[in-house]
Amino acid sequence: MALQTSEFTPEDTLVAVMITVTATDGTIQTSQLVSIERMVNHLPVFSDYKIERLKEVSNTVFDLLAEEDGLDILWETMRTNLPERLFDTAYAMACDVAAADGEAHEAELEFLAEMRYELNIDRLLAAAIEAGARARHRRL
């Protein structure tokens, strides 16, 4: 059974953001899933995260995205469950996932733009985060 977003921890919420960005274009790329797994396994913000929650959070996100107001629920969940100091962290993770397959698709770019707006992320900071993601995921 999927979790309720009210049960999300801050870490669950970060995972939900990453799952959402990969699902926005209708296809889930292996490279994006590997990127999510790598971040969950290695970033300090996930040091106490229970990896078995990943599947439950993913199922909740997929259920939300099937609802008409699902994305609005996700934005509210982010604002409620994430400390404001992690908003830019969430944005950086979303950018890394979007860039993981070597290209950001239109739906992913639209999601990122909406995320900047919904979380009030400074445009200059967002540009720096985006440039870093492009540089990390550039191919030869």
C-alpha positions in Angstrom: 0.0 0.0 0.0 1.3 3.5 -0.9 2.1 6.0 1.8 0.1 9.1 2.4 2.1 12.3 1.7 1.4 13.4 5.3 3.6 10.4 6.3 6.6 11.5 4.2 9.8 12.3 6.0 12.0 15.1 4.5 14.0 12.3 2.9 10.9 10.7 1.4 10.0 14.2 0.0 13.4 14.5 -1.7 12.9 11.0 -3.2 9.4 12.1 -4.4 10.8 15.1 -6.2 13.4 13.0 -8.0 10.8 10.3 -9.0 8.5 13.0 -10.2 11.0 14.7 -12.5 11.9 11.4 -14.1 8.2 10.5 -14.6 7.2 13.9 -16.1 8.0 13.0 -19.7 6.2 9.7 -19.5 9.3 7.5 -19.6 11.5 6.5 -16.8 15.1 6.1 -18.0 17.4 3.6 -16.3 20.1 6.3 -16.1 17.8 8.5 -14.1 16.9 5.7 -11.7 20.6 4.9 -11.2 21.1 8.6 -10.5 18.4 8.5 -7.8 19.8 5.4 -6.3 23.3 6.8 -6.2 22.1 10.0 -4.5 20.1 8.1 -1.9 23.1 5.8 -1.2 25.7 8.5 -1.0 24.4 12.0 -0.1 24.6 13.0 3.6 21.0 14.1 3.7 20.0 10.4 3.2 22.4 9.1 5.9 19.5 7.8 8.1 17.1 7.0 5.3 15.5 3.5 5.2 16.0 2.4 1.6 13.0 0.1 1.7 10.8 3.2 1.7 11.9 4.1 -1.8 9.4 1.7 -3.4 6.5 3.0 -1.3 7.4 6.6 -2.0 7.6 5.8 -5.7 4.2 4.2 -5.7 2.7 7.2 -3.9 4.2 9.5 -6.5 2.8 7.5 -9.4 -0.6 7.4 -7.7 -0.4 11.2 -7.2 0.6 11.9 -10.8 -2.5 10.0 -12.0 -4.7 12.4 -10.1 -5.7 15.7 -11.6 -4.4 17.8 -8.7 -1.5 15.4 -7.9 1.2 17.9 -8.7 -0.4 20.5 -6.5 -0.4 18.0 -3.6 3.3 17.3 -4.2 4.1 21.0 -4.1 2.2 21.4 -0.8 4.0 18.3 0.5 7.4 19.8 -0.4 6.6 23.1 1.3 5.2 21.3 4.4 7.7 18.4 4.8 11.0 20.0 3.7 12.8 22.6 5.8 13.2 25.7 3.6 17.0 25.3 3.7 16.6 22.1 1.7 14.6 23.7 -1.2 17.7 24.3 -3.2 18.9 20.8 -2.4 15.7 19.4 -3.8 16.1 21.5 -6.9 19.7 20.4 -7.3 18.6 16.7 -7.1 15.8 17.3 -9.6 18.3 18.9 -12.0 20.7 16.0 -11.6 18.0 13.5 -12.3 16.7 15.5 -15.3 20.3 15.7 -16.8 21.2 12.0 -16.0 20.1 10.7 -19.4 22.1 13.3 -21.2 19.2 15.6 -22.1 16.5 17.5 -20.4 13.1 16.9 -22.1 10.5 19.7 -22.4 8.3 18.2 -19.7 11.2 18.0 -17.3 12.2 21.6 -18.0 8.6 22.7 -17.4 8.6 20.8 -14.1 11.9 22.5 -13.1 10.5 25.9 -14.0 7.4 25.2 -11.9 9.5 24.0 -9.0 11.5 27.2 -9.1 8.3 29.1 -8.8 6.6 26.9 -6.2 9.6 26.9 -3.9 10.7 30.5 -4.6 14.2 29.5 -5.7 16.3 32.5 -6.7 16.8 32.6 -10.5 20.6 33.1 -10.2 21.0 30.3 -7.8 18.8 28.1 -10.0 21.0 28.9 -13.1 24.1 27.9 -11.1 22.6 24.6 -10.0 21.5 23.9 -13.6 24.9 24.7 -15.0 26.5 22.3 -12.4 24.1 19.5 -13.4 24.8 20.0 -17.1 28.6 19.9 -16.4 28.3 16.7 -14.3 26.2 14.9 -16.8 27.9 16.0 -20.0 29.0 13.3 -22.4 32.1 13.2 -24.6 
